[in-house]
């Protein structure tokens, strides 16, 4: 992004949510099997802050993402456990202990040392490993969704910082306008062309603008701190966010956005969960096959000093428990996953439609304000100012014209911030850029 202006919030044409989506989509796709793609030693940004820098720092340092990385390690450990075979068992059996009658002592003692091993049937170990692998995939998709949540929040808070910078600039200009008006009225008062009451009213207006400027300073500090908290910083080190709040790009049609929904992690997780449920069903069906236990032992008879080898075989008879309940539950869970996906799609589609309509309305509102309302209010103020200097309008009329223009300019800032916030929400749902390649027309 090429920048030429040093004014906070207007240095370059920032595409907030668009850039956010591009960057964190690349970061997520670069991570195999859900592994976080981060730079652990990335330093906290200082000076001017771009959205790309904010996203990169959040990926590397966000406390929630750092904590969630342990879920992947835990899933890897479950895969290791699933691959393990059952342990062999060793047993010792002593017979004829405490026998009564003529046969006493240890001469009639018989002892057997046995070693047994469970042989899993039905491919249980392979299926158990398959379940663990799909569970790991599901954890990876959940982490991708969490990454998108965090980075979408970076975009929201970055927009909030840029909007707060614009409000700060606006509050300063409003205070300067009130100061110039007070100075002009003071000069007119000395020339006996204005009453004292006008200077008092102008002084009150100046005081109010000073208070609003202080409030804008406070809101900007809060917004900067909230953004820095996403990468674990207690005090932000960057000086300003660099982006253009008023740059708008065309947006794809609604149906094109709907087609992107199923490629987002919110719906990829259902595909991953479906594979997991299928694997769980296969494992439950395999559990119906009883395992076989083989045993081999060595026996010794103290009376004859003879030894012998024993071989054993055992398996449960599947007369009552054939794992019917677990199989049925796995089948129900699989069907439930499809139902949940359909319900989620309908719910998200409705949300997307509402956001899309809000986005169009915000864009239309912003264009109308900037192309019609603000220029009209500016001309009205200039005409009122000129008339006031010639004595044709009162100070009350001048103050009213100033207030109308200031309110409209404040509304423009809020409308622009709302537009980009809604765009960020849409791109979070679709996990893709929704702006078209066609160049946007600059608003005057």
C-alpha positions as a Markdown table, in Angstrom:
| # | Residue | x | y | z |
|---|---|---|---|---|
| 1 | Unk | 0.0 | 0.0 | 0.0 |
| 2 | Unk | 1.5 | 3.3 | -1.1 |
| 3 | Unk | 1.0 | 6.1 | 1.4 |
| 4 | Unk | 1.4 | 9.8 | 1.0 |
| 5 | Unk | -0.6 | 11.5 | 3.7 |
| 6 | Unk | 0.4 | 11.6 | 7.4 |
| 7 | Unk | -3.0 | 12.4 | 8.6 |
| 8 | Unk | -4.2 | 9.6 | 11.0 |
| 9 | Unk | -6.7 | 7.3 | 9.3 |
| 10 | Unk | -6.2 | 8.7 | 5.8 |
| 11 | Unk | -2.7 | 7.6 | 4.9 |
| 12 | Unk | -3.7 | 5.0 | 2.3 |
| 13 | Unk | -6.6 | 3.1 | 0.9 |
| 14 | Unk | -7.0 | 0.3 | 3.5 |
| 15 | Unk | -9.3 | -2.6 | 2.7 |
| 16 | Unk | -10.0 | -3.6 | 6.2 |
| 17 | Unk | -11.9 | -6.9 | 6.1 |
| 18 | Unk | -10.7 | -7.7 | 2.6 |
| 19 | Unk | -7.1 | -7.6 | 3.6 |
| 20 | Unk | -7.9 | -9.4 | 6.8 |
| 21 | Unk | -9.5 | -12.3 | 4.9 |
| 22 | Unk | -6.6 | -12.6 | 2.4 |
| 23 | Unk | -3.9 | -12.6 | 5.0 |
| 24 | Unk | -5.4 | -15.0 | 7.6 |
| 25 | Unk | -6.7 | -17.3 | 4.9 |
| 26 | Unk | -3.1 | -17.6 | 3.6 |
| 27 | Unk | -2.0 | -18.2 | 7.2 |
| 28 | Unk | -4.5 | -20.9 | 7.8 |
| 29 | Unk | -4.0 | -22.7 | 4.5 |
| 30 | Unk | -0.3 | -22.7 | 5.1 |
| 31 | Unk | -0.7 | -24.7 | 8.3 |
| 32 | Unk | -0.9 | -28.5 | 7.5 |
| 33 | Unk | -3.6 | -30.4 | 9.4 |
| 34 | Unk | -4.6 | -27.4 | 11.4 |
| 35 | Unk | -1.1 | -26.6 | 12.7 |
| 36 | Unk | -0.8 | -22.9 | 13.6 |
| 37 | Unk | 1.3 | -20.9 | 11.2 |
| 38 | Unk | 2.8 | -18.3 | 13.4 |
| 39 | Unk | 6.1 | -16.6 | 14.1 |
| 40 | Unk | 6.7 | -17.1 | 17.8 |
| 41 | Unk | 9.4 | -14.3 | 18.1 |
| 42 | Unk | 7.5 | -11.7 | 16.1 |
| 43 | Unk | 8.0 | -8.4 | 17.9 |
| 44 | Unk | 5.2 | -6.1 | 18.8 |
| 45 | Unk | 4.7 | -3.4 | 16.2 |
| 46 | Unk | 5.8 | 0.2 | 16.9 |
| 47 | Unk | 5.1 | 3.4 | 15.0 |
| 48 | Unk | 2.5 | 3.3 | 12.3 |
| 49 | Unk | 0.5 | 0.1 | 12.3 |
| 50 | Unk | -1.0 | -1.5 | 9.2 |
| 51 | Unk | -3.7 | -4.2 | 9.3 |
| 52 | Unk | -1.2 | -6.7 | 7.9 |
| 53 | Unk | 1.1 | -6.0 | 10.8 |
| 54 | Unk | -1.8 | -6.3 | 13.3 |
| 55 | Unk | -2.8 | -9.6 | 11.9 |
| 56 | Unk | 0.7 | -11.1 | 11.8 |
| 57 | Unk | 1.3 | -10.0 | 15.4 |
| 58 | Unk | -2.0 | -11.5 | 16.6 |
| 59 | Unk | -1.3 | -14.8 | 14.9 |
| 60 | Unk | 2.1 | -15.0 | 16.6 |
| 61 | Unk | 1.2 | -13.7 | 20.1 |
| 62 | Unk | -2.5 | -14.0 | 20.8 |
| 63 | Unk | -2.9 | -15.7 | 24.2 |
| 64 | Unk | -6.0 | -17.7 | 23.2 |
| 65 | Unk | -4.3 | -19.1 | 20.1 |
| 66 | Unk | -1.3 | -20.0 | 22.1 |
| 67 | Unk | -3.5 | -21.9 | 24.6 |
| 68 | Unk | -5.5 | -23.7 | 21.9 |
| 69 | Unk | -2.3 | -25.0 | 20.3 |
| 70 | Unk | -2.1 | -27.5 | 23.2 |
| 71 | Unk | -5.3 | -29.1 | 22.0 |
| 72 | Unk | -3.5 | -30.2 | 18.8 |
| 73 | Unk | -0.7 | -31.7 | 21.0 |
| 74 | Unk | -3.3 | -33.5 | 23.1 |
| 75 | Unk | -4.9 | -34.9 | 19.9 |
| 76 | Unk | -1.5 | -36.1 | 18.7 |
| 77 | Unk | -1.1 | -37.9 | 22.1 |
| 78 | Unk | -4.5 | -39.6 | 21.6 |
| 79 | Unk | -3.3 | -40.9 | 18.3 |
| 80 | Unk | -0.2 | -42.4 | 19.9 |
| 81 | Unk | -2.4 | -44.1 | 22.6 |
| 82 | Unk | -4.8 | -45.4 | 20.0 |
| 83 | Unk | -2.0 | -47.2 | 18.1 |
| 84 | Unk | -0.9 | -49.2 | 21.1 |
| 85 | Unk | -1.6 | -52.9 | 21.5 |
| 86 | Unk | -3.1 | -54.3 | 24.7 |
| 87 | Unk | -0.5 | -55.2 | 27.3 |
| 88 | Unk | 0.3 | -58.9 | 27.9 |
| 89 | Unk | -0.6 | -60.3 | 31.3 |
| 90 | Unk | 1.5 | -62.5 | 33.6 |
| 91 | Unk | -0.2 | -64.6 | 36.2 |
| 92 | Unk | 1.0 | -67.1 | 38.9 |
| 93 | Unk | -1.3 | -69.9 | 40.2 |
| 94 | Unk | -0.6 | -72.0 | 43.3 |
| 95 | Unk | -2.7 | -75.2 | 43.8 |
| 96 | Unk | -3.1 | -77.5 | 46.8 |
| 97 | Unk | -2.2 | -74.9 | 49.4 |
| 98 | Unk | -3.5 | -75.8 | 52.8 |
| 99 | Unk | -4.6 | -79.3 | 51.8 |
| 100 | Unk | -5.8 | -81.5 | 54.7 |
| 101 | Unk | -5.2 | -85.2 | 55.3 |
| 102 | Unk | -2.0 | -87.2 | 54.7 |
| 103 | Unk | -0.8 | -85.1 | 51.9 |
| 104 | Unk | 0.7 | -82.1 | 53.7 |
| 105 | Unk | 3.4 | -79.6 | 53.2 |
| 106 | Unk | 4.9 | -78.5 | 50.0 |
| 107 | Unk | 5.3 | -81.9 | 48.4 |
| 108 | Unk | 1.8 | -81.8 | 46.9 |
| 109 | Unk | 2.1 | -78.1 | 45.8 |
| 110 | Unk | 1.5 | -77.4 | 42.2 |
| 111 | Unk | 2.4 | -74.0 | 40.6 |
| 112 | Unk | 1.7 | -72.5 | 37.2 |
| 113 | Unk | 3.3 | -69.4 | 35.7 |
| 114 | Unk | 1.3 | -68.2 | 32.7 |
| 115 | Unk | 1.6 | -65.4 | 30.1 |
| 116 | Unk | -1.5 | -64.3 | 28.2 |
| 117 | Unk | -2.1 | -61.9 | 25.4 |
| 118 | Unk | -5.4 | -60.4 | 24.1 |
| 119 | Unk | -5.7 | -60.6 | 20.3 |
| 120 | Unk | -8.0 | -57.8 | 19.1 |
| 121 | Unk | -10.4 | -58.9 | 16.4 |
| 122 | Unk | -12.2 | -57.0 | 13.7 |
| 123 | Unk | -9.4 | -54.5 | 13.1 |
| 124 | Unk | -10.1 | -52.6 | 16.3 |
| 125 | Unk | -6.7 | -51.1 | 16.7 |
| 126 | Unk | -6.7 | -49.7 | 13.1 |
| 127 | Unk | -10.2 | -48.4 | 13.5 |
| 128 | Unk | -9.3 | -46.9 | 16.9 |
| 129 | Unk | -6.4 | -45.1 | 15.3 |
| 130 | Unk | -8.6 | -43.9 | 12.5 |
| 131 | Unk | -11.0 | -42.4 | 15.0 |
| 132 | Unk | -8.1 | -40.6 | 16.7 |
| 133 | Unk | -6.8 | -39.3 | 13.4 |
| 134 | Unk | -10.2 | -37.9 | 12.4 |
| 135 | Unk | -10.6 | -36.4 | 15.9 |
| 136 | Unk | -7.2 | -34.7 | 15.3 |
| 137 | Unk | -8.5 | -33.3 | 12.0 |
| 138 | Unk | -11.6 | -32.0 | 13.8 |
| 139 | Unk | -9.4 | -30.3 | 16.4 |
| 140 | Unk | -7.4 | -28.7 | 13.5 |
| 141 | Unk | -10.5 | -27.3 | 11.9 |
| 142 | Unk | -11.7 | -25.9 | 15.2 |
| 143 | Unk | -8.4 | -24.2 | 15.6 |
| 144 | Unk | -8.7 | -22.7 | 12.1 |
| 145 | Unk | -12.1 | -21.4 | 13.0 |
| 146 | Unk | -10.6 | -19.9 | 16.2 |
| 147 | Unk | -7.9 | -18.3 | 14.2 |
| 148 | Unk | -10.5 | -16.7 | 12.0 |
| 149 | Unk | -12.4 | -15.5 | 15.0 |
| 150 | Unk | -9.3 | -13.9 | 16.4 |
| 151 | Unk | -8.3 | -12.3 | 13.2 |
| 152 | Unk | -11.8 | -11.1 | 12.4 |
| 153 | Unk | -11.7 | -9.5 | 15.8 |
| 154 | Unk | -8.4 | -7.9 | 14.8 |
| 155 | Unk | -10.1 | -6.4 | 11.8 |
| 156 | Unk | -13.0 | -5.1 | 13.9 |
| 157 | Unk | -10.7 | -3.5 | 16.5 |
| 158 | Unk | -8.4 | -2.1 | 13.8 |
| 159 | Unk | -11.5 | -0.4 | 12.2 |
| 160 | Unk | -12.5 | 0.9 | 15.6 |
| 161 | Unk | -9.0 | 2.5 | 16.1 |
| 162 | Unk | -9.1 | 4.1 | 12.6 |
| 163 | Unk | -12.6 | 5.4 | 13.3 |
| 164 | Unk | -11.5 | 6.7 | 16.7 |
| 165 | Unk | -8.6 | 8.5 | 15.0 |
| 166 | Unk | -11.1 | 10.1 | 12.6 |
| 167 | Unk | -13.3 | 11.2 | 15.5 |
| 168 | Unk | -10.2 | 12.7 | 17.2 |
| 169 | Unk | -9.3 | 14.7 | 14.1 |
| 170 | Unk | -13.0 | 15.7 | 13.7 |
| 171 | Unk | -13.2 | 16.8 | 17.4 |
| 172 | Unk | -10.0 | 18.9 | 17.0 |
| 173 | Unk | -11.4 | 20.6 | 13.9 |
| 174 | Unk | -14.7 | 21.3 | 15.7 |
| 175 | Unk | -12.8 | 22.8 | 18.6 |
| 176 | Unk | -10.8 | 24.9 | 16.2 |
| 177 | Unk | -13.9 | 26.1 | 14.5 |
| 178 | Unk | -15.5 | 27.0 | 17.8 |
| 179 | Unk | -12.3 | 28.9 | 18.7 |
| 180 | Unk | -12.3 | 30.9 | 15.5 |
| 181 | Unk | -16.0 | 31.7 | 16.0 |
| 182 | Unk | -15.3 | 33.0 | 19.5 |
| 183 | Unk | -12.4 | 35.1 | 18.3 |
| 184 | Unk | -14.5 | 36.6 | 15.5 |
| 185 | Unk | -17.3 | 37.4 | 17.9 |
| 186 | Unk | -14.9 | 39.0 | 20.4 |
| 187 | Unk | -13.6 | 41.2 | 17.6 |
| 188 | Unk | -17.2 | 42.2 | 16.6 |
| 189 | Unk | -17.9 | 42.8 | 20.3 |
| 190 | Unk | -15.0 | 45.3 | 20.5 |
| 191 | Unk | -16.3 | 47.0 | 17.4 |
| 192 | Unk | -19.7 | 47.1 | 19.1 |
| 193 | Unk | -21.3 | 45.0 | 16.4 |
| 194 | Unk | -22.2 | 42.0 | 18.6 |
| 195 | Unk | -23.8 | 41.8 | 22.1 |
| 196 | Unk | -22.0 | 40.2 | 25.1 |
| 197 | Unk | -24.5 | 37.4 | 25.1 |
| 198 | Unk | -23.2 | 36.1 | 21.8 |
| 199 | Unk | -19.6 | 35.8 | 23.1 |
| 200 | Unk | -21.0 | 33.9 | 26.1 |
| 201 | Unk | -22.8 | 31.5 | 23.9 |
| 202 | Unk | -19.7 | 31.0 | 21.7 |
| 203 | Unk | -17.6 | 30.4 | 24.9 |
| 204 | Unk | -20.1 | 27.7 | 26.0 |
| 205 | Unk | -19.8 | 26.1 | 22.5 |
| 206 | Unk | -16.0 | 26.2 | 22.7 |
| 207 | Unk | -16.1 | 24.5 | 26.2 |
| 208 | Unk | -18.4 | 21.8 | 24.9 |
| 209 | Unk | -16.0 | 21.2 | 21.9 |
| 210 | Unk | -13.1 | 20.9 | 24.3 |
| 211 | Unk | -14.9 | 18.3 | 26.4 |
| 212 | Unk | -15.8 | 16.3 | 23.2 |
| 213 | Unk | -12.1 | 16.5 | 22.2 |
| 214 | Unk | -11.1 | 15.1 | 25.5 |
| 215 | Unk | -13.7 | 12.4 | 25.1 |
| 216 | Unk | -12.4 | 11.5 | 21.7 |
| 217 | Unk | -8.9 | 11.3 | 23.1 |
| 218 | Unk | -10.1 | 8.8 | 25.8 |
| 219 | Unk | -12.0 | 6.7 | 23.2 |
| 220 | Unk | -8.9 | 6.5 | 21.0 |
| 221 | Unk | -6.7 | 5.3 | 23.9 |
| 222 | Unk | -9.3 | 2.7 | 24.7 |
| 223 | Unk | -9.5 | 1.5 | 21.1 |
| 224 | Unk | -5.7 | 1.3 | 20.8 |
| 225 | Unk | -5.5 | -0.7 | 24.1 |
| 226 | Unk | -8.2 | -3.1 | 23.0 |
| 227 | Unk | -6.4 | -3.8 | 19.7 |
| 228 | Unk | -3.1 | -4.4 | 21.4 |
| 229 | Unk | -4.7 | -6.7 | 23.9 |
| 230 | Unk | -5.2 | -9.2 | 21.0 |
| 231 | Unk | -1.5 | -9.9 | 20.9 |
| 232 | Unk | -1.1 | -9.9 | 24.7 |
| 233 | Unk | 0.2 | -6.3 | 25.1 |
| 234 | Unk | -0.9 | -4.3 | 28.2 |
| 235 | Unk | 0.2 | -1.0 | 26.7 |
| 236 | Unk | 0.1 | -0.4 | 22.9 |
| 237 | Unk | 3.4 | 0.7 | 21.3 |
| 238 | Unk | 2.1 | 1.7 | 17.9 |
| 239 | Unk | 1.3 | 5.4 | 17.4 |
| 240 | Unk | -1.5 | 5.2 | 14.9 |
| 241 | Unk | -3.4 | 2.8 | 12.6 |
| 242 | Unk | -2.7 | 3.5 | 8.9 |
| 243 | Unk | -5.7 | 3.1 | 6.6 |
| 244 | Unk | -8.5 | 5.0 | 4.8 |
| 245 | Unk | -11.8 | 4.7 | 6.5 |
| 246 | Unk | -13.7 | 6.1 | 3.5 |
| 247 | Unk | -12.4 | 3.7 | 0.7 |
| 248 | Unk | -15.2 | 1.5 | -0.5 |
| 249 | Unk | -15.0 | -1.4 | -2.9 |
| 250 | Unk | -17.9 | -3.0 | -4.8 |
| 251 | Unk | -19.2 | -6.2 | -3.2 |
| 252 | Unk | -20.1 | -9.5 | -5.0 |
| 253 | Unk | -23.8 | -10.4 | -5.4 |
| 254 | Unk | -25.5 | -12.2 | -2.5 |
| 255 | Unk | -25.8 | -15.6 | -4.2 |
| 256 | Unk | -22.0 | -15.5 | -4.9 |
| 257 | Unk | -21.5 | -15.0 | -1.2 |
| 258 | Unk | -23.8 | -17.9 | -0.3 |
| 259 | Unk | -21.7 | -20.2 | -2.5 |
| 260 | Unk | -18.7 | -19.5 | -0.4 |
| 261 | Unk | -20.2 | -20.5 | 2.9 |
| 262 | Unk | -19.5 | -24.2 | 2.8 |
| 263 | Unk | -15.8 | -23.6 | 2.2 |
| 264 | Unk | -15.5 | -21.7 | 5.5 |
| 265 | Unk | -14.1 | -23.5 | 8.6 |
| 266 | Unk | -17.6 | -23.2 | 10.2 |
| 267 | Unk | -18.9 | -25.7 | 7.6 |
| 268 | Unk | -15.7 | -27.6 | 6.9 |
| 269 | Unk | -15.9 | -28.7 | 10.5 |
| 270 | Unk | -19.2 | -30.5 | 9.7 |
| 271 | Unk | -17.4 | -32.5 | 7.0 |
| 272 | Unk | -14.6 | -33.3 | 9.4 |
| 273 | Unk | -17.1 | -34.3 | 12.1 |
| 274 | Unk | -19.0 | -36.5 | 9.6 |
| 275 | Unk | -15.8 | -38.4 | 8.9 |
| 276 | Unk | -15.2 | -38.7 | 12.6 |
| 277 | Unk | -18.7 | -40.0 | 13.2 |
| 278 | Unk | -18.3 | -42.6 | 10.3 |
| 279 | Unk | -15.1 | -43.8 | 11.9 |
| 280 | Unk | -16.8 | -44.0 | 15.3 |
| 281 | Unk | -19.6 | -46.1 | 13.8 |
| 282 | Unk | -17.1 | -48.5 | 12.2 |
| 283 | Unk | -15.3 | -48.8 | 15.5 |
| 284 | Unk | -18.5 | -49.5 | 17.4 |
| 285 | Unk | -19.4 | -52.2 | 14.8 |
| 286 | Unk | -15.9 | -53.7 | 15.3 |
| 287 | Unk | -16.4 | -53.8 | 19.0 |
| 288 | Unk | -19.2 | -56.3 | 18.5 |
| 289 | Unk | -16.5 | -58.9 | 17.5 |
| 290 | Unk | -15.2 | -60.5 | 20.7 |
| 291 | Unk | -11.4 | -60.5 | 21.4 |
| 292 | Unk | -9.5 | -63.7 | 21.8 |
| 293 | Unk | -7.1 | -64.3 | 24.7 |
| 294 | Unk | -4.3 | -66.7 | 24.2 |
| 295 | Unk | -2.3 | -68.0 | 27.2 |
| 296 | Unk | 0.8 | -70.2 | 27.6 |
| 297 | Unk | 2.1 | -71.4 | 30.9 |
| 298 | Unk | 4.7 | -73.6 | 32.7 |
| 299 | Unk | 3.5 | -75.8 | 35.6 |
| 300 | Unk | 5.6 | -77.6 | 38.3 |
| 301 | Unk | 4.5 | -80.4 | 40.6 |
| 302 | Unk | 6.6 | -80.5 | 43.7 |
| 303 | Unk | 5.7 | -84.1 | 44.6 |
| 304 | Unk | 7.1 | -85.5 | 41.4 |
| 305 | Unk | 9.5 | -82.7 | 40.5 |
| 306 | Unk | 8.0 | -82.7 | 37.1 |
| 307 | Unk | 7.2 | -79.7 | 34.9 |
| 308 | Unk | 4.7 | -79.2 | 32.1 |
| 309 | Unk | 3.5 | -76.7 | 29.5 |
| 310 | Unk | -0.1 | -75.5 | 29.5 |
| 311 | Unk | -1.9 | -73.7 | 26.6 |
| 312 | Unk | -5.1 | -71.8 | 27.1 |
| 313 | Unk | -7.7 | -70.1 | 24.9 |
| 314 | Unk | -10.7 | -67.9 | 25.9 |
| 315 | Unk | -13.2 | -65.6 | 24.4 |
| 316 | Unk | -16.5 | -64.1 | 25.5 |
| 317 | Unk | -19.7 | -65.5 | 24.0 |
| 318 | Unk | -21.6 | -62.6 | 22.4 |
| 319 | Unk | -25.0 | -63.8 | 23.5 |
| 320 | Unk | -26.4 | -60.6 | 25.2 |
| 321 | Unk | -23.9 | -57.8 | 24.7 |
| 322 | Unk | -23.1 | -57.3 | 21.0 |
| 323 | Unk | -22.5 | -53.6 | 21.4 |
| 324 | Unk | -25.9 | -52.8 | 20.1 |
| 325 | Unk | -26.4 | -49.6 | 22.1 |
| 326 | Unk | -23.0 | -48.1 | 21.1 |
| 327 | Unk | -23.6 | -48.9 | 17.4 |
| 328 | Unk | -27.1 | -47.3 | 17.5 |
| 329 | Unk | -25.7 | -44.3 | 19.3 |
| 330 | Unk | -23.0 | -43.9 | 16.6 |
| 331 | Unk | -25.6 | -44.1 | 13.9 |
| 332 | Unk | -27.7 | -41.5 | 15.5 |
| 333 | Unk | -24.7 | -39.2 | 16.0 |
| 334 | Unk | -23.9 | -39.5 | 12.3 |
| 335 | Unk | -27.4 | -38.5 | 11.3 |
| 336 | Unk | -27.4 | -35.7 | 13.8 |
| 337 | Unk | -24.3 | -34.2 | 12.2 |
| 338 | Unk | -26.1 | -33.9 | 8.9 |
| 339 | Unk | -29.1 | -32.3 | 10.6 |
| 340 | Unk | -26.8 | -29.9 | 12.5 |
| 341 | Unk | -25.1 | -28.9 | 9.3 |
| 342 | Unk | -28.4 | -28.1 | 7.5 |
| 343 | Unk | -29.7 | -26.1 | 10.5 |
| 344 | Unk | -26.4 | -24.2 | 10.7 |
| 345 | Unk | -26.4 | -23.4 | 7.0 |
| 346 | Unk | -30.0 | -22.0 | 7.1 |
| 347 | Unk | -29.1 | -20.0 | 10.2 |
| 348 | Unk | -25.9 | -18.6 | 8.7 |
| 349 | Unk | -27.5 | -17.9 | 5.3 |
| 350 | Unk | -30.2 | -15.8 | 7.1 |
| 351 | Unk | -27.5 | -13.9 | 9.0 |
| 352 | Unk | -25.5 | -13.4 | 5.8 |
| 353 | Unk | -28.6 | -12.0 | 4.0 |
| 354 | Unk | -29.2 | -9.6 | 6.9 |
| 355 | Unk | -25.6 | -8.4 | 6.9 |
| 356 | Unk | -25.6 | -8.0 | 3.1 |
| 357 | Unk | -28.7 | -5.8 | 3.2 |
| 358 | Unk | -27.1 | -3.8 | 6.0 |
| 359 | Unk | -23.9 | -3.4 | 4.0 |
| 360 | Unk | -25.8 | -2.1 | 1.0 |
| 361 | Unk | -27.8 | 0.3 | 3.1 |
| 362 | Unk | -24.6 | 1.5 | 4.9 |
| 363 | Unk | -22.9 | 2.1 | 1.5 |
| 364 | Unk | -25.9 | 4.0 | 0.1 |
| 365 | Unk | -26.2 | 6.1 | 3.3 |
| 366 | Unk | -22.5 | 6.9 | 3.2 |
| 367 | Unk | -22.5 | 7.9 | -0.4 |
| 368 | Unk | -25.6 | 10.1 | 0.1 |
| 369 | Unk | -24.1 | 11.8 | 3.1 |
| 370 | Unk | -20.8 | 12.5 | 1.3 |
| 371 | Unk | -22.1 | 13.5 | -2.1 |
| 372 | Unk | -25.3 | 15.4 | -1.0 |
| 373 | Unk | -25.8 | 16.2 | 2.6 |
| 374 | Unk | -22.3 | 17.3 | 3.7 |
| 375 | Unk | -21.7 | 19.6 | 0.6 |
| 376 | Unk | -25.2 | 21.1 | 1.1 |
| 377 | Unk | -24.5 | 21.7 | 4.8 |
| 378 | Unk | -21.1 | 23.2 | 3.9 |
| 379 | Unk | -22.6 | 25.6 | 1.5 |
| 380 | Unk | -25.3 | 26.5 | 4.0 |
| 381 | Unk | -22.7 | 27.3 | 6.6 |
| 382 | Unk | -20.7 | 29.4 | 4.2 |
| 383 | Unk | -23.8 | 31.4 | 3.2 |
| 384 | Unk | -24.8 | 31.8 | 6.9 |
| 385 | Unk | -21.3 | 32.9 | 7.8 |
| 386 | Unk | -21.2 | 35.5 | 5.1 |
| 387 | Unk | -24.6 | 36.7 | 6.0 |
| 388 | Unk | -23.7 | 36.9 | 9.7 |
| 389 | Unk | -20.7 | 39.0 | 8.9 |
| 390 | Unk | -23.0 | 41.4 | 7.1 |
| 391 | Unk | -25.5 | 41.4 | 9.8 |
| 392 | Unk | -28.2 | 39.5 | 7.9 |
| 393 | Unk | -28.2 | 36.4 | 10.2 |
| 394 | Unk | -28.1 | 36.1 | 14.0 |
| 395 | Unk | -25.5 | 34.2 | 15.9 |
| 396 | Unk | -28.1 | 31.5 | 16.7 |
| 397 | Unk | -28.6 | 30.9 | 13.0 |
| 398 | Unk | -24.8 | 30.7 | 12.6 |
| 399 | Unk | -24.5 | 28.3 | 15.5 |
| 400 | Unk | -27.3 | 26.1 | 14.0 |
| 401 | Unk | -25.6 | 25.9 | 10.6 |
| 402 | Unk | -22.3 | 25.0 | 12.3 |
| 403 | Unk | -24.0 | 22.3 | 14.4 |
| 404 | Unk | -25.7 | 20.8 | 11.4 |
| 405 | Unk | -22.5 | 20.5 | 9.5 |
| 406 | Unk | -20.6 | 19.0 | 12.5 |
| 407 | Unk | -23.3 | 16.4 | 13.1 |
| 408 | Unk | -23.3 | 15.3 | 9.4 |
| 409 | Unk | -19.5 | 15.0 | 9.5 |
| 410 | Unk | -19.7 | 12.9 | 12.6 |
| 411 | Unk | -22.4 | 10.8 | 11.0 |
| 412 | Unk | -20.2 | 10.2 | 8.0 |
| 413 | Unk | -17.5 | 8.7 | 10.2 |
| 414 | Unk | -20.0 | 6.4 | 12.0 |
| 415 | Unk | -21.5 | 5.3 | 8.6 |
| 416 | Unk | -18.0 | 4.5 | 7.2 |
| 417 | Unk | -17.0 | 2.6 | 10.3 |
| 418 | Unk | -20.3 | 0.6 | 10.3 |
| 419 | Unk | -19.8 | -0.3 | 6.6 |
| 420 | Unk | -16.4 | -1.8 | 7.2 |
| 421 | Unk | -17.5 | -3.5 | 10.4 |
| 422 | Unk | -20.3 | -5.2 | 8.5 |
| 423 | Unk | -18.0 | -6.1 | 5.7 |
| 424 | Unk | -15.6 | -7.7 | 8.2 |
| 425 | Unk | -18.5 | -9.8 | 9.6 |
| 426 | Unk | -19.5 | -11.0 | 6.0 |
| 427 | Unk | -15.9 | -12.0 | 5.2 |
| 428 | Unk | -15.7 | -13.8 | 8.5 |
| 429 | Unk | -18.7 | -15.9 | 7.5 |
| 430 | Unk | -17.5 | -16.6 | 4.0 |
| 431 | Unk | -13.8 | -16.8 | 4.8 |
| 432 | Unk | -13.1 | -15.1 | 1.5 |
| 433 | Unk | -12.8 | -11.6 | 0.1 |
| 434 | Unk | -16.2 | -10.4 | -1.0 |
| 435 | Unk | -15.0 | -7.2 | -2.8 |
| 436 | Unk | -15.0 | -7.5 | -6.6 |
| 437 | Unk | -12.0 | -6.8 | -8.8 |
| 438 | Unk | -13.6 | -3.8 | -10.4 |
| 439 | Unk | -12.2 | -0.5 | -9.2 |
| 440 | Unk | -14.4 | 1.5 | -7.0 |
| 441 | Unk | -15.3 | 5.1 | -7.7 |
| 442 | Unk | -13.9 | 7.6 | -5.3 |
| 443 | Unk | -16.4 | 9.5 | -3.3 |
| 444 | Unk | -15.9 | 13.3 | -3.2 |
